[in-house]
Amino acid sequence: MNGPLPTSQSLPGVTGIVHSRQSHDSAHKHVTGMAPYVDDIKTPNNTVVVLIGQSTHAHARIITMDLSDVISAPGVVRVMTAADIPGRNDCSPVHGDDPVFADKVVEYLGQSIFAIVAETMQAARDALAFAKVVYDPLPAILTIDQAMKEGSFLGPSATMASGDPDSAIATAKHSLTGRIEMGGQEHFYLEGQAALAVPGEDGDMNLFCSSQHPTEIQHKVADVLGTASHAVTVETRRMGGAFGGKESQGNLPAVTAALAAHLTGRPAKTVYDRDDDFMLTGKRHDMRIDYSVGFDSDGRIQAVIFDQALRCGMSWDLSEAIATRAMCHADNAYHIPHMRVISHRCKTHTQSNTAFRGFGGPQGMVGIERVIDAVAHHLDVDPLVVRQRNFYPHKDNEESALAHTHYGQTVSDSIIADITEQLVVSSDYHARRADIGVFNKANRWVKRGIALTPVKFGISFNTRFLNQAGALVLLYADGSIQLNHGGTEMGQGLNTKIAQIVAHEFGVDMGAVKITATNTGKVPNTSATAASSGADLNGMAALNAARTIKSRMVDYLATLHAVDSSNISFADGRVLIGTESLSFAEAAKAAYLGRVQLSATGFYATPKLHWDKDSGSGRPFYYFAYGAAVSEVAVDMLTGENRILRTDILHDAGRSLNPAIDLGQIEGGFVQGAGWLTTEELVWNDAGKLTTHAPSTYKIPACSDRPLIFNVALFDGENTEESVHRSKAVGEPPLMLGLSVLFALSHALGGVGSVAYPDLDAPATSERLLAAVARMGGPGIA
Amino acid sequence: MRDYITFILNGEEQRVCDIAGDTTLLNWLRQFKTLTGSKEGCAEGDCGACTVVVAKPRQDGALVWRPVNACILFVGMLEGTSVTTVEGLSQSWAAPPEGLHPVQQAMVTHHGSQCGFCTPGFVMSLFAAWCNGTGLEADNIDDTLAGNLCRCTGYRPIVDAGLSLASSVVPDFEQRRRQREASLIAAIAHDDTVSLGDDRNQFVAPAKASEFATSYAQWPDVTIVSGATDVGLWVTKQNRLLPTMLWTGRVSGFDQIKIDAARLRIGPAVTHHRALEELAPRWPEIAETMRRFGSTQVRASGTVCGNIANGSPIGDLPPMLIALGAEVELTHGKASRRLPLEDFFVAYGQQDRAPGEFVSSLIVPSAPLPYLRCYKLSKRFDQDISAVMGAFTISHSDGVITAARFVFGGMAGVPQRAYNVEAFLCGKPLATASFANAARLLRDDFSPLTDMRGSAEYRTQAASNLILKYGLDICEGIKIRLAGPEAETSLATLSVAVPS
């Protein structure tokens, strides 16, 4: 049962295709199995497969690597090592520190050290056992605690600060210190990493990749092969899920496939199986946050100091930007006048952690929400009171002009107070919280808890230059339109939304717009489809391209029909020219015959952004997206088993481009966030081996883990900035709605009756919950 | 003996020979038939992206449709069946005269796909339920979908799609398909032993019990395969070469449950799904735990005897079966012997099974056990291997406990009884305090391991608490439930003091 959804009918003044509920453009292909993914592409018979040989040590020198028996095994075409790379042995996104094949020192268990090129995957798997690698083990640093103790960092620690937090805490009426640790998260996209490389003429290389970032793959393949970008073309039609895990992690499969194709002259495919995917690729950063907070008796927070230590793994990957976003979200929706955030980028001998939906933001938010929870516990008040007392001022409140974040951006668009007030009413929060108090007094063996947590998420890449996008729109003389843009489709419905934007602009049915695969040969120099920016950036670029064509048509038709261009409009598949009317196809044909250019590129660069990396200040975000969730949970005091009984969500997608797709993003994001904080536990053993490397051991939410009652609605509003049709980005922000589950569990533990604070770490597995129950003097066997 | 196998794929007869005996159905579909709609998401039967539907006649001749994980199903196991893949739903084989199949249309209408990679598997799980006319209601849809993971949607739209399909009306086009499917299956039925293989390895499916027993006694090194929910992973995950596999699934009579007044005799090829049908009405407590065993797909393939024979220290069934007093029957050639199930598990990875001997039956006394309770603790509620599994039962006379069986999985190298706990309880009053005190002795019974499913501390604490939980239920009628109507009524009246 879901709350009311705004539709085009319920949005006054809006007509046409944007803002309407449309199915995913590939839905009919998904359900029939006719939507091809990389491993489904029909390949020539001479295609070879690539299997990556992995390090069996977390940190060691490679003494010798004897692959002679591998090479002579049946079905093996050749092996590839660092010595076979004609260009640079690197596939990192930024810092040049991710070798394609480690050749001297291995820095995590699972690291790529060689690859087998074989006729079949069975042959490659059989041959893998014949590799003889001798290591000289070195001491390995595996955890944040070890890295902090031994000073193992990728680079200097960073600080963002506002006001004078030290004095403010010292003079505050109350103060608290504490620590929370939260685990990482495996993306578990259902489709593993996959790339197919097909060699072309003149050393050209054509790739089909499951990637959020075809341009980066183009660059990395060119680097590895020692050629120029113009010799490499990368195409991505769709991904079977990505969630950030295919922003940089698609590079290794792509370059190994390209290298194999280059060395053999045959098409080559690298497709990770699930276990290899877990062992090779980075995950969400786990983080340890220490906090000090000063506050008054009303729960108003004067100052917070955060010490964030995140586990980056063996290399930078995208960790610098992720750490920055974690710092920038340490305030979440709260205006805290004095604040300092310190960020330690720990180097460990584990997989190089990477982008994952929220990109550090979720970890930063868990820190401040934990502070709120602890402050409320200290004052013995409902945490919601503390939350509301500290919200950024409402956008219509003149104080909002003075509400600066700790990195200096003014928060002038806050609607978090509105969202919270509406959600408190629609979820019946106060009455339910009172009922839970009664329930918990009456029940020894099951405790319930409820929490409302807000989300304020900054939209734009923190790295300014990435905030650009291109599109290519081709109008054919029959009125059909081919659409291409730099964004990639990973299930989020980006192509559907952009087709809506283009169809809307031309006033035609969506069926007139053909969505095509993302291709570096059509739109160059693209950014990753990441940071929730896909529709904002590429939608604007496509809109600009469509407008260019449209204005050329208008100019031509105005002259031809001797009407003022203001009397020409596009709607309902027709072009109205003064008192006359042509079908859109007739208009296109007329323009073609009139020698009007009917193709156009479009470009967009987000305005108003500036960021000074050294001082950690500026305006990194064009706007903020908001939302809030109320979750109620029940916990078994004897086993720690738990259940989400009900979740209510009110989320801000601005003026939604497609309420059906946005609803899907919100629900899916919430469940993924709740999974991160409850059942999804990554475990490494003492040797640095990830022991949870398949769904049998790593538990993402299953069907029955969704809330028993799940009410989700879109907030009725619009972006205060001039985003595409006043919509807001919706990819990442809903993930953080899952924090409501963690803090509802914390509330439930409070029901044990102890005065102690539960101090719950994440993921809050049954085991952690039961340990907390025991700590707090719960009813189990002592 | 035939050296090829015959089955129906999307309405067309297939004759398959000269491929490796360990070829999985998924690889065969994707590589040999270029039917790439079924996806590999894990190659271990956990994610369900490869789900296809296999139709077989029941004993009464009526067809049943089971969703199975094609990634761990060997092609030879399809002899005589009819397989429908996601592609089949869109073809004349299963499609309505116009438009999408109702199951596919429901997924589109309810926005049930985002990235689409898991979608074919969900479609096929829903299709199986739609065919069987059960599993699309609010109280069982979670079971229907427990074996399919989706990382995008959060499941709500898929559940809504499934619920919208619940209907007792079978459309005409589907009636016709079923008639055709039944006749196609009948046309390929035969009683011969079949084999499939190449120079890599052989899959042999004997048709007669005597032949099976003789073959295995003669070649004890061959690998017995039943549902392949474990052996399949030896191939896909460990890349083990199994030169010869001997399948129980085609042996006449092996899929039977024989029932008399005193006992149930479960044959070697009886699936969990089939066993659940008989066990659930007798011991409702077992039903809920078995429902969480694997998934619909795993229960459709995996067998009770296979679960026992492979000797998993965790396997959820053995603790329950030991609590029931089950015996295992082992057969070697023509000779058989019986022993209590608990004695079958000798040590980690070691069972009391001689070369050439196989688990030919599981014998379960059919006495009702009113005090039987089962508990499964896992990181995730559905489709997760237990950290701790407990199955407890007692008898009492005039309020004094006379016998106790407290069997645990996940606490030792084998499923094992808590003898100290049991001994303590005998002679004690039937009161919560007796169980609370007995629970403290659990530390003397077990020293569990720490692994990725739980620490030794958690296992010990939780297992101890389960004994208290049992006492609360048996002595005071307190059933601890997190949700549902019972959660309120059973707990609101609580007045028990915590035993000290």
Interface residues (C-beta under 8 A of the other chain):
Chain A: S23 H24 S26 A27 H28 K29 H30 V31 T32 G33 M34 A35 P36 Y37 D39 D40 K42 R125 D126 L128 A129 H187 F188 Y189 L190 E191 G192 R238 M239 G240 G241 A242 F243 D273 R274 D275 F439 A442 N443 R444 W445 V446 M490 G491 Q492 G493 A634 V635 D636 L638 T639 G640 E641 N642 R643 L645 A660 I661 L663 G664 E667 G668 G669 F670 V671 Q672 T679 E681 V683 T691 T692 A694 P695 S696 T697 K699 I700 P701 A702 C703 S704 D705 R706 L708 F710 T765 S766 E767 L770 A771 A774 P779 G780 I781
Chain B: R30 T34 L35 T36 G37 S38 K39 E40 G41 C42 A43 E44 D46 C47 A49 T85 V86 E87 L89 S90 L100 V103 Q104 Q105 M107 V108 H111 G112 S113 Q114 C115 G116 F117 C118 T119 P120 V123 I141 D142 L145 A146 N148 L149 C150 R151 C152 T153 G154 Y155 R156 P157 I158 V159 K237 N239 Y375 L377 K379 R380 F381 D382 Q383 D384 I385 A387 A436 A439 R440 D451 M452 R453 G454 S455 E457 Y458 Q461 A462 S464 N465 L466 I467 L468 K469 L472 I478 I480 R481 L482 A483 A487 L491 A492 L494 V496 V498
